Amino acid sequence: MVGGSVEITRSRDSTCTLEIAGFCGAPLRASRNNGSLVLAHDKGSLLGILDKRTRQRRADISLSVPRHVELKVDSVSAKASLTDMPATAQLRSMSGSILVAGTEGNLNAWTSSGDMAISGIGGGRTVAQSTRGRIEIGVHRSGPGTVIDLASKHGDVEVEFSAACDMSVSASTLDGDLACDIEEFSVDGGCRRGKWASGHLGSGQGMLKAFTASGRITLTEAGPSASSSEPG
């Protein structure tokens, strides 16, 4: 996809439903390839990674898929959203935003300058990376199989942990700021270059790492009554 939006939700049965609206530009084709559903503009790769002459192509796509389906979305400026998906997902966007609400499988998300908001993480491995975009993440619960790796070169990274989290945490920035209001964590803002924070929530079975070169890192803990968090 070049412009527009891609919205993916979990279906209630084993069927896959596709809706396309707000379409303009070259034809957008749907096909099956070795058991996979592929959406692509003509002369483009998966979901429209295209050259400069095709930047006006856009569509608003709504897709519901069964829980076991693995997903791959590539876009230039389109907004990508994923809701309540336990399967593996890979989301990539140059300048479009990425929104994930509820995931239990492995998630790999990348943007160049688009912002990213991820909430409702329940397990699996989550990798979120950006060059200049902001990363906001809400960790709903965690355990031995939860691994979260966050990195933004120049963007901010904001993490909110729920009371149900059980994980070890380490965060560092080279030239940015670091704010942490979690009493169990150690924070070093020292005189030397770089700042870091580390500590454990619960017994520290899962793991989260966060890094920025020049962005700000913020670590917070939700109130005891919160069961999930929604970055805003």
C-alpha positions in Angstrom: 0.0 0.0 0.0 1.2 3.5 -0.8 -1.4 5.6 0.8 -4.7 5.0 2.7 -5.1 2.4 5.5 -4.9 -1.3 6.2 -7.1 -2.5 9.1 -6.8 -6.1 10.2 -9.0 -7.8 12.7 -9.6 -11.4 13.8 -12.6 -13.1 12.3 -15.1 -15.1 14.5 -14.7 -18.2 12.3 -12.4 -19.8 9.8 -13.3 -17.4 7.0 -11.4 -14.5 5.5 -13.3 -11.3 4.6 -11.8 -8.5 2.5 -13.3 -5.0 1.9 -11.7 -2.2 -0.2 -12.9 1.4 -0.2 -11.5 4.9 -1.0 -9.6 3.4 -4.0 -7.6 5.5 -6.5 -4.7 4.9 -8.8 -3.6 1.7 -10.5 -5.6 -1.5 -10.1 -5.3 -3.3 -6.7 -5.4 -7.1 -7.3 -6.1 -9.9 -4.8 -4.7 -13.3 -5.6 -3.7 -16.6 -3.9 -0.1 -17.8 -4.0 0.8 -21.1 -2.3 -2.0 -20.8 0.2 -1.4 -17.1 0.9 -3.7 -14.2 0.1 -1.7 -11.4 -1.6 -2.8 -7.8 -2.2 -0.7 -5.7 -4.5 -1.0 -2.8 -6.9 0.0 -3.6 -10.5 3.8 -3.4 -10.9 4.2 -3.3 -7.1 5.3 -5.8 -4.5 3.3 -6.9 -1.5 0.8 -4.2 -0.5 2.5 -1.6 -2.8 6.2 -1.0 -2.2 6.5 1.2 -5.4 8.6 3.7 -7.1 8.1 7.5 -7.1 5.8 7.5 -10.1 3.2 5.4 -8.2 3.0 7.4 -4.9 -0.6 8.6 -5.7 -1.9 5.0 -5.4 -4.1 4.4 -2.3 -6.9 2.4 -0.9 -8.6 1.7 2.4 -8.5 -2.0 3.1 -10.4 -3.8 5.8 -9.4 -7.5 6.3 -10.6 -10.0 8.9 -8.7 -13.3 9.2 -8.8 -16.4 11.3 -6.6 -16.6 14.5 -3.9 -18.9 13.0 -3.2 -16.7 9.9 0.3 -15.1 9.7 0.3 -11.5 8.4 2.7 -9.4 6.5 2.0 -5.7 5.7 4.3 -3.3 3.8 3.3 0.3 3.2 4.7 3.7 2.2 2.4 6.2 4.0 -0.7 4.1 4.7 -1.8 3.7 8.3 -1.7 0.0 9.5 -3.8 -1.3 12.4 -4.0 -4.7 13.9 -6.5 -5.8 16.5 -6.8 -8.9 18.6 -4.4 -11.2 16.7 -2.6 -14.2 18.3 -0.7 -15.2 15.2 2.7 -13.9 13.9 2.6 -10.5 12.3 5.1 -8.3 10.4 4.3 -4.7 9.8 6.5 -2.2 7.9 5.8 1.4 7.0 8.0 4.3 5.8 5.9 7.2 7.1 2.6 5.7 8.0 1.6 5.0 11.6 1.3 1.5 13.1 -1.4 0.7 15.7 -1.6 -2.7 17.4 -4.2 -3.5 20.0 -4.0 -7.0 21.5 -1.4 -9.6 20.4 -0.2 -12.9 21.9 2.0 -14.1 19.0 5.2 -12.8 17.6 5.2 -9.2 16.3 7.8 -7.4 14.2 7.0 -3.8 13.5 9.2 -1.1 11.8 8.8 2.4 10.6 11.1 5.1 9.3 9.3 8.2 10.6 5.8 6.9 11.4 4.6 6.7 15.0 3.8 3.4 16.6 1.4 2.4 19.4 1.2 -1.1 20.7 -1.1 -2.2 23.6 -2.4 -5.5 25.1 0.8 -7.5 24.7 0.1 -10.9 26.2 3.2 -13.0 25.3 5.5 -14.0 22.4 8.3 -11.9 21.0 7.7 -8.3 20.1 10.3 -6.2 18.1 9.4 -2.6 17.5 12.0 -0.3 15.7 11.9 3.2 14.2 14.3 5.7 12.9 12.5 8.9 13.8 9.1 7.8 14.9 7.7 7.6 18.5 7.1 4.2 20.0 4.4 3.8 22.7 3.8 0.4 24.2 1.5 -0.9 26.9 2.5 -4.3 28.4 -0.7 -6.1 29.7 0.9 -9.2 31.1 4.2 -11.1 30.8 5.9 -14.3 31.7 8.8 -16.6 30.7 8.0 -16.5 27.0 7.6 -12.7 26.7 10.5 -10.9 25.0 10.1 -7.2 24.0 12.8 -5.3 22.1 12.3 -1.6 21.4 14.6 0.8 19.6 14.2 4.3 18.0 17.2 6.1 16.8 15.8 9.7 17.2 12.3 9.1 18.4 10.9 8.8 21.9 10.1 5.4 23.5 7.3 5.3 26.1 6.5 2.1 28.1 3.6 1.5 30.6 3.6 -1.7 32.6 0.5 -3.2 34.1 0.4 -4.6 37.7 0.4 -8.2 36.2 3.8 -7.9 34.5 6.6 -10.3 35.5 9.8 -9.3 33.7 13.3 -7.9 33.8 13.7 -4.4 32.2 16.7 -2.5 30.9 16.5 0.8 29.1 19.2 3.2 27.9 19.7 6.3 25.8 22.9 7.9 24.6 22.0 11.6 24.2 18.4 11.7 25.2 16.5 11.9 28.5 15.2 9.1 30.6 12.3 9.3 33.1 11.2 6.4 35.3 8.6 6.5 38.2 8.9 2.8 39.1 10.4 2.4 42.6 11.9 -1.0 42.0 14.1 0.2 39.2 17.6 1.7 39.5 18.3 4.8 37.4 21.6 6.3 36.5 21.7 9.8 35.0 25.4 10.3 35.9 27.9 12.8 34.5 29.1 10.5 31.8 27.4 10.2 28.4 24.2 8.1 28.4 21.5 7.3 30.9 20.0 3.9 31.9 17.4 2.3 34.0 17.0 -1.4 35.0 15.0 -3.5 37.4 12.5 -6.3 37.9 8.8 -6.5 38.0 7.6 -9.6 39.9 10.3 -12.4 39.6 11.6 -11.0 36.3 10.7 -14.0 34.0 10.1 -12.1 30.9 12.4 -9.5 29.3 12.1 -6.0 27.9 14.9 -3.9 26.4 14.5 -0.3 25.2 17.1 1.9 23.5 17.3 5.3 21.8 20.2 7.3 20.5 18.8 10.8 21.1 15.1 10.2 22.0 13.5 10.3 25.4 12.6 7.1 27.3 9.7 7.0 29.7 8.9 4.1 32.0 5.7 4.1 34.0 3.6 1.6 35.9 -0.2 1.6 35.7 -2.3 1.6 38.8 -3.2 -1.7 40.6 -6.7 -1.8 39.1 -5.5 -1.5 35.5 -5.6 -4.8 33.5 -4.5 -3.2 30.2 -3.1 0.0 28.8 -3.9 2.0 25.7 -1.1 4.3 24.6 -2.5 7.6 23.4 
